[in-house]
Amino acid sequence: MRTQLKKLTMYNKVKELSREGLSIRQISRNTGLDRATVRKYLRMTEEEFSTFLALQKQRNRKLQPYEEFIKKRVADYPDCSAAQVEDWLKEHHPDLQEITTRTIYSFVQWIRKSHDIPKPKGAPRYYHPVEQLPYGEQAQVDFGEYWMVNADECKVKVHFMIMLLSRSRRKFVSFSQQPITTRFVVEAHEQAFAFFEGIPHTLVYDQDSTIVTDENRGAILYTEAFKKYLLHRALKIHLCRKSDPESKGKIEAGVKYVKHNFLPGRSFVNLDALNQEVLLWLQQTANAKEHATTRLIPEAEWQVEKRHLRPFEPLPYPISGTVGKEYHVRKDNTISYRGNFYTLPVGTYEGPGTLVVLEVRQNTLVLNGQDGKLLANHPIESGKGIVVINTNHRRDTSAKLGELQRSLMQLFTNQEQAGLFLESIHNRYPRYSRDQFLHVRNTINGCQQRLIDDALAHCVDHHLFSSGEFHDILQHYRKQEEKQSHQAVFNTFRPKTLRSDMDRILSFVPDSSGINTYQNIFS
């Protein structure tokens, strides 16, 4: 009945707009109806539209033959979903014609409404008023995001952190263009403490992945960077339960306040300008107007509260010494950057909240760990959905590569020369060092130590730092050694008479005549 009334209302509105001289396109824009529907309504008389509504009321639904089956299932399992009903239909009625999921959902809703089978609701939550907290006791922190529009009418997504003093309701907001990272959180905390001119005793958070990796039954596991920050600031943390935003309602209201009062209608110029604008808004509006709940002015209450805050002194050095931006590591040991995926060594992912630091150098992506250790280099791809793979990342070589290099050095007599040779290979082929070392090991397997050392000395003297060149040099020495060995064997087993005859023949010197003999003959 409600659907028919809605259609009748839209029909009358289409006719009214048409009488006002609006085109089909304009009527479609005003009503939200498809232009084909607008044309159909305009062609219909009132009698034809009434007949159309009557036919709509009497029309058969595609799933009408299965009404009893679906009704019984929904009655037996009131909390079932439309997706489960779809599975049951396919299992028990293999001859079911192809029907969209949306159609099945609409039919299940119609069954619930027609036969009064509502979904069961959970136990109601009971609320009670929260006691007024002492001055300086607590601040609440939360995060939000919003789509703004710049001067070119392009959408720009901004992220922000808001901190609110629970007693005075004084607020601080800081914006970022990048997704929220631990580094941004730490910097925003320092800015907020400077803004409040003190540090509250307790901070209330949601279970955000930039701060917490696991609630761990109360033994909270923090991200590595945030744990370092806590050691410097000695903050007392209160963590809300999962999926329970109502336990920090003050800051939830603050996030809505920023989204619905500060950001709408504001054009994005740049990040610095936006952070300046929000500070002015906090001063003139958010902290200057009477609070709807407390009926007090946050700025005036803060004048009292700041005397109860812990003293704030800026840290003498930055907590996060990282350069670049932090990115979350996915469980398949990749990071997502501008629509493409770049691999990291196996074992980089250590659970939710694992971060790496990303730098862009010319056309190369440089990925470092939180400790500054280089993890990977990748050329930046211009397409979308491309997985850029370093095959060396498919195996864990971080600990074993050094062991392999040290074990190889033991196979040479000159340890210093071997160290120079292997280190030069590692510097020349950083991505393929393991493959190079394995080739060297396979090459020298079963060879004489003298030949191995001669090949090493030749490679170092002539700056031939690769496993292929070492292989070729060693093979050359082996062939020479084999040739000399064969000659020695031949000389050893040759008959003595033959050898003495050969020596006599080779040592024979023919007689020679002097030039005077020939002069006498001719004269």
Beta strands, then each sheet from edge to edge (+ up, - down):
strand 1: 138-150
strand 2: 155-165
strand 3: 171-176
strand 4: 202-205
strand 5: 212-214
strand 6: 221-222
strand 7: 236-239
strand 8: 267-268
strand 9: 325-328
strand 10: 334-337
strand 11: 340-343
strand 12: 355-361
strand 13: 364-368
strand 14: 374-379
strand 15: 387-388
sheet 1: 3+ 2- 1+ 4+ 7+
sheet 2: 3+ 2- 1+ 8+
sheet 3: 5+ 6-
sheet 4: 9+ 12- 13+ 14-
sheet 5: 10+ 11- 15-
end
